[in-house]
C-alpha cells in the first residue's frame, strides 16, 4: 500500500557533536533559577503526522462499535453514555485525532453487575467452569484460540491505530499471545510429572498427590502498551485453572479486547469472562468493595494497586499478583564494548517509544567513557525512523494525550539543572502532535526528576559516575526492583554489581538490554515493581492453590484412591503415574 503523507516532520537527523552542559546557577538563587529555566525551555514543535481519505492507510482505519456490555455471557446493546475512542494519528480531513470507535461508559451499578455475574459463575467453587475437569478446560481454551484467529487482522489493525504499535510489533503481540497460551496448555498437560507431588507419593506413612485448583473470582487490569499480551498472560493461566474473571479493559488499548467477544461467547460458559469498560475510578472501587473478588491481577501502577487492595473489606484473603513500574538501570563500565552497549541500550530504551516496563530508563556510564558513549548513543538514536505505524517506523505517536507535556516537563527540569538535550540539533525532543522525537538528556544528576521518575516514553537520561559506590547509592535510593543491565568484559567488575543487585531486582542482564523473554524464564521483581512472578509456569501458580488428596498408605486406601482418581473430575489423569 501507498505510504501516508507525513506532514511537518523534522528533516532526517544527523550525527552531531555533544553540546556542553549548562553551568550550574549560584546556590543562593537556585530555586528561582530553576523555575525560570524550566519555564523558558520548550520542545520545538512541528505539524502532526496525519493521514487523509486519499491515503491508502486511511482505508484501514478501524470503526469498532463497543456500545455494548459483555456480562454473564451476553452481549447486550448499551443505551447509556459512550466514550469516543480516538487515535494519536491525526485525521487530515478534520485536523483532529482520528475517531476509531466507541465504548460503553459503565457506571457503578453496571460494574457491580459484572462482578456479581462472575460470582454466579463461580458459585462458591461449584460452578460449571471451576467444576470442569482440567482436560475439559484445556479443550475449551483450544476452542477459544481457534475462534480468535480469524479476528487477528482486525485486532492487529486496532493495536496499530489505537496505541500506534508498528505493524511488525502489533502482529508479534497477537502471535506471541497465542504461543503463550499454547505453552501454558503444554505445561499443564505435563504438570503431573513436573509438579512437586504431582504423582502419588508416600511420606511418613501418608500417601498423597497434589493438583492445583482455582482461587475464585479474579479481577484483572492491564495497561495500554501490551493490552492483549499482558492481559492474556494473566487471563489464560487463570482461566485454565478454573477461575472466573472480571476484565477491566484499559481506557487506551481496549478496542482489541472488544473484538474477542464472539470467540469468548463461542468457547466458554456464561460468566467465565465479564468485561468492564469506562472510567476505572468509577468502576473498580465499587467492585472491590463488594468483597466478591478473591484474586487481583494488576499490571500497571503501584499507587492504583494499593488503592484497590485497600478498598477490599477483607484484604487478608485477597490473593494479589502484580507487575508494576520499573526504572531499570543500565550500567556501562569503563571496559565495556561501547558498540554492544549502545546498540543494546538504544533497543532497550526506545523500542516501542520506551513505553515498556522493561525498558532501560536510566543509563549510568563511567566518566572515563561517558562522553564517547553519549556521542555514539546520539548517533544511533538519530538513525531511528520516526513516523506512523505502517511505514516501518521505530518511533510512533504516543497514545496518551498528556504524555508529550509530561516528557517536556522532565526535559525542562533537567535543562534547568544543567543537563542538555544532547541530540537537539538533530531534532531530539521535537513535538509533532503525539509524535515525540527521542530526546537524549546528558548529563543527568540525582537531583533531576529524570533520574528517578519513570518517564515511560522516548526520553533517555544518561548520567556519569566516577565510583561504583555512586551506582550503589542510586540503586539504594530507587523504588525500582525489576531489572538492571551491566555492560563490561571483566568478571571481576561485574561480580560485585551482580551481588549488589541480586537482592534488589528480579533480573540482571549482562551485555544485553532489559527484557521479559523468553516466556519460559521467570519475570519477577521486588520493591514497587512486582508482587509475584510471570512466566509460563509461574503464572499457573500465581492464579491457583495447591490441593492435596491424602490417605494412610494401606492397600485398601490405595484401591479407594485409584477409584476416586478415575471418577473425580479434579483428579482425572492427564499423564498420571502411580
N, C-alpha and C positions, 0 to 999 in steps of 0.2 A: 504493500500500500504506500501511497504518497506520504511523505513526511509532512507534519503540520508546520505552519509558519511559526517561528519563534520570534516574536516581536519585541524589540527593545532590549535584547540581551546584550551584555558587555562583549567586547571582542575576545577572541580566544586568549587565555592568559599566557604569559611568557615568563621564563625564569628571571628572577630579579635578585639583586643583592639585598641582604637584610638591612632594614633601617636601624639606626641606632636607637636604643630605648630612650624615652624621655627622662630628663633629670628629675629627681625627687624634689618636691617642694619643701621649703623650710618647715621644721616641725611645728613652730608656733602658729602657722596658718594652714595646717594640714586639712582640717575639716572643711574650711571654706574653699580651699583649692580643689579638693576632691569633688565637692559639689559643683563647682564652676566648670571643671574639666569634663566631668561626666555629662553635664548638661550640654557642653559645647560639642562633644563627639556625636556624630550621627553617621550611620551607614549610608554610603551612596545608594541612590535608587535608580531604577530603570523601569520601563513599562513591563507589565507582567507578560509571561509567555501565555499565548492564547491559541485557541482553535476555533474555527468558524464552520458554518454549514458546507462550505466548499471544500473543506479538508476531508480527506478520506478517513482520518482517525475520528472525525466527528460522528461518523456513522456508527461507531462502536459505543457511543455514549449510552450508558445504561439508563433505564427508566424502571426502577424497582418499586412496585407499589406495596409498601409494607403497612398499609392501613388495615391491619387485621390483628387479632390475638391468636396465639397458639398455646392453648392451655387445656390440659386434660385430653390431649389427642385431637382436639377440634380446632380447625381454622375457622374463625368467625370474623366477618367484616366488622370494622371498627368505625363507630359513628362519632367518636369524641375528637378531641384536639389531635392534630398530627404535627410532626416536626419535619420541615423540609430538609432533605439531605443534599448537601452541595459538595462539589469537588474543589480542591485548591486550584484546579485548572480553570482559567477564565474563558467563558463563552464569548467569543468575539462579537456575536450578534447582539449581546446585551451589555457587554462590558463588565459583567459581574461573574462571580463564581458559578460554574455550570451546575444546574439543578439535575440531579441524577436519581432522585427517588424521594420517598417519604416514609415515615414510620409512625406508628401509634404512640402517642404520649400518654402512657398509662399513669394512673394516679394511685394513691394508697390502697383503695378498695380492690382495684384490679390486681395489684401486686400481691396482696394478701390472698386473693382468689387463686393465684398461681401456686403459691406455697401450699395452700390447702388441697389443691389438686394433686400435688406431689405427695403430700401426706396421705391422701386417699389411696394413691397407687402403692405407696409403701405399706399402708395398713398394719403398722406396728411390726413390720417384717413379714407379714403373712400375705402380701400382695402377689399378684401373678408374676411380676418380674423378679423380686427377691427370692421367691419360692421356685423359680425355674431352675433347672439343672444348669451347671456351667456350660455343658455341651450345647444346651438349648440357647443360652445367651450368646455363645460364640456363633452359632448358626444365624441368629438374628442380626448380629453385628456384621457378619459377612454379607447378609442380605442388604443391610443399610449401605455398606460400602459400594456394592454393585448398583444400588439405586441412585447413589450420589454421583457416580462417574459421569452420567450424561449431562450433569449440571456443571461440569468442570470449566468449560469455556466461559459461561456466564459468571461463574464465581471469580475466575481469573480476571475477567474484564472489570468486575466490581472492585476488586482489590486495586487494579491499576488506576481507576478513576477516583475512588474514594480516598485511598491513602497514598496514591501515587507511588506504588511499588512498581519498579520497571518490569517489563514483560517477562524477562527471564526469572526474576525473583518471585513474581506473583505465581507463575506456573510452578516454580520449585516449591513454594509454600503448600500448594494443593497436593502435589505429588509426594512431598515429604510427609505430609499428614497421613496420606493413605498408607505409605510404607510403615509409618509409626504404628498405625492401627494393626497392620498385619504382623508386625514384630511383637506387639503385645499379645495378640492371639497365639502366636507361636510359643511365646514364653509361658502362657497359661497352659497350653496343651502339654507342655513338658514339665509343668511345675511340680507334679508328684515326684519326679526324680530329682528336682533341684531344691525344693522347699525343705528346710530342716524338719524332720519328722513327717515328710510328705508320704512316706510309706509306713506300714506298721512297724513299730519298734518297741522292744521291751526294755524298760529301765527299772531296776529295783523291784521286779515282780509285777510292774504295771505296764500293760501294753497299750500303746496309743498311736493315734495318727492325726495329723493336722491338715485341715483345709481352711482356706481363707473365706470369710463371709463379708457381707456389706456392712457399712456403718449406718446408713439410713438416708434421710432427706439431706441432699447436698446442694448448697448454693454455690454457684461458680461465676466469677467475673474475670475477664481477661482484657488486656489493653488493645489499643488500635494497631500497634506496629506489626503484630503477628496474630490478627484476630481469629483466624481459623486454626493455625497450628498450635498456638499456646492454649487456646480453649480446649481443643481436642486432645492435646497431650494430657490434660486432666480428665476430660469427659469420657474418652474411650475406655481407659482403665477403670474409672469409677463405674461406668455403665456395666462393663463386663463382670465386675464384682457383685453386681446386683443392687447398686444404689439407684435412687431416683433423683432427678436433678431439676433445679431451677436455674436457668441460664439468664443472667443479666447481660444482654447484648451491649457491647460498647457503643457509646454515643457516636464515636467515629470508627468506622470499620464494621458496622453491624449489618450492612446490606448483604454481605456474603452469607451470613447465617440465615437471613430470610429466604435465601434460595435453596435451603436444605429442607424446608418443611415437608415437601412432598415425599422425600426419601424417608424422613422420620416417621411420617404417618404410615407409610407402606410397610416399614420393617419392625416397628416397635409397638408394644401395647400402650394404650392410652395412659397419659400421665407420667411416663418414664422421663420425658423431656418436656419442660414447660418454659416458654420464653417470657421475659420481662423486658420491655422497651420503655424509653422515656428517661427522665432525669433520675440519676441514681440517688440523689438526696431525698427525693420524694418516694422512692420505692424500696430501697434496700433496708433502711432503718425499720420501717413497718414490718418487713418480712422477718428480720431478726427478732423483733420484739414479740412476735408470736410464740417464740420458743420451739417452733416446729423444726428448725434447722438443726441437724445433728453434726454436720460437717461443712466447713467453709473452705473452698478452693479459690484463692485470690492471687492474681498476678497483676501487680500494679504498685501503688504507693503504700508506704508503711503507715502514714497517718490515717488513711482511709481504712486500712485493715484494723488498726487499733480501735477506730470509732465504731466499726461494725461489731467487733467482738464485745465491746463494752455495752452494746445495746441488747445483747442476748440475756434473757432473765436467768439462765443457768450456764454461765460461761465455762464452768469447770467441766461440763460434759461436751463442750463443743470441740470437735477434732479440727485442727487448723492445718492447712497446707498452704504455704505462701511462697511466692518468688517475687521479690520486691526490687528496690532500686540498687544500682551499682555505680560506684565511682572508681572503676578499675584503673589501676596504676600500671604504667609501663616504665620500667627502669632500664636505662641504657647506660651500661658501664663503660669505662674507658677503652677496653679492648674489644668492644662489640664490633661485629661486621656491620657497618653502617648501611650497606646496601640491603642486607636482610632486615635490619631493624626498621629502616624507613619503609620498605615495601610492606612489611607486616603491620606496622602501626598505621600506615595510611589505610590499609584494608580494615584494620581493627577499629579505627576511629571514625571512618567515613562511609563504610558500607551501609546502604540504606540511610544515608544522610546522618549517620551516627545515632539513629533512633533505635537503639538496641540496648537492653540492659547489660549485655555482654560487651559493649563497645569499650575500647580504651579511651578513658575520659580525662586522664591526666598523664602527661609524659614528664618524667624526671630524667634529664640527661646530665651526665657528669660534665663539669665545667670545662674539662680539657677537650671535649669533643662536641659540646653543646652547639656552638655556632655552626660548625660544619654539618652536624645533624640537622639543625633547623633549616639551613640553606638547602640541603638535599630534600628535606621534607617538603618545603615550599615548592620546589621544582616538580615533585611528583604530584602534589595536590593540584598544581596548575595543569597537569595533563589529564585530569579527570573531566569527562564530558558532562556538561550541565544542560538540562533540557527537560523534555516531557517523557513519560514512562515508556512510550512505544518506540522511541527512536534511539534506543541503546544508551540512554544517559545513565551515568552513575549517580549524579546528584539531581534530584527531582523536587518539585514543590512540597512544602511541608503541610501536612493535613491540618494541624492545629492552627486556627486563625491567629491566636495570640502569640505563637511561638517566635516569629521574627522579632517582635518587640522585646520579648524576654532575652533573646540572644543579643540583640543590640545593647540592651542594658548591661549584660555581662561584659561585653566588649568595652562599653563606655567606662565601666568601673575599673577594668584592667588598664585601659589607657590613662585614666585619671591617676593611677598609682604607679605609672612608669613603664608599663608594657607598650608594645606597638603591635599593630596588625601587620605581621611580617610580610604578608602577601597582598597588601593593599594596592600596590601598583599594578598587580596582575588581576585585579578585580575581586580580591578577597573581601567578603562582607557586603558585597553589592546585593541589595534587595530588589527583586523583580517580582512584585506581588508576593506570593507564597514561596517563590524560589529564592533561596538564600545561598549565595555563593560561599563555599567553605572559607572560613577565616582562621588563620593561624595566629594565636596570641603568644608573643615571646618578648622578653622572658617574664613569666608569671611568678608571683611570690605567694606565700601562705596567707597574706593579708587580703588578697584579691578573692572575690566571690568565685571566680572560675576555678580556683584551686580546690574548693571544697564542695561547691554546688554541682549537682548532676545536670549538665546542660542539655542532654538528650537531643542533640542536634549538631549541625555541621560547623562547630567551633572547636578548635583543638588547642588546648593550653599546653605550652612547653615551659618547664621550669628547669633551672640549673641546680646542681648540688655539688658541694666540694667534698663532703664526707658522707659515707653511708649512714651515719647517725642522723643526717637530715631526712633520709628516706624513712628510717625507722620512726622518727618523730612524726612525719606526715602520716604514716600508717597508723600509728598510735592515736593520733588526733582524729582520724577519719571515722565516719559512721559505716563505711563500706566493709562488707565482709564477703564479697562474691569472688573476685578473681584478681590476679596480678600477672604481669609478664616481665620476664627478666631476659635481657639481651647481653650475652657475654660468650666468650670462648673458654673461660677459665673456671674449672670446677671449684677451685679454692675461693673465687669471688662469688660464685653462685650459691655455694653451700650455706653460708651464714644468712643470706637472704631467704633461702628456702626454709631454713629453720625458723626464722622470724615470722615468715608468712604462713607457715603450716598451721599455726594456732589462731590465725586471723581470717583466712579466706578458704574457699572451698576448692579452688583450682589454681595451680601455679603453672604458668606456661613458659617453657624455655625456648627462646628464639622463635616465638610464634605469637600471633595475636591472641587476645582473649576470645573464647567462643564456647558454645554449648556442646557441639557434637564431638564424636558420633553419639547418636541417641542411646547407645548401649552403655556409655560412660555415665557415672553419676554426675548430676548437676546440682550442686549444693551451695550453701552459703551460711554465713554467720551474721551476727550483729543485726543491722536493719536491712539486710539483703535477702534473707530467706528464713523460712521455718519449714524444713522438710527437704527432701531430695527428689529431683526429677530424673528419671531415666525410664527405659522400657520396663525394667523390673521394679524399680523403686516406686514408680507411680502406682503400680499394683498394690504395693504395701501401704502407700500413703492413704489409699481410699478403701482399706479393708481392715479386718480384725481377724487374728488367728482364733480358730475354734478347734479344740481337740476333743476327739471321742476316745475315751479311755476305759479300761477294764482290768481287773485282776487277771493275770495271764494263766487261764486254765483252758483245757480243750473245749469244754462246754461254752465258755465265753468266746473262744475263737470262732466256733461254729456260729454263735449268735451274731458276732460282728461281721462275719462273711455274708450272712443273710441280710443283715441291715445294709451293708455296703451295696448289695445288689438291688435293694428295694428303695433306699432313701435317695432322693434326688441330690441331696447335699454331698453324698459320698459316691455317687455313681462314678466309676473309674474312667479316666481318660487313658492313662498309661500306668495303671496301678501295679504294684508289686506286693507280694505277701511275705 
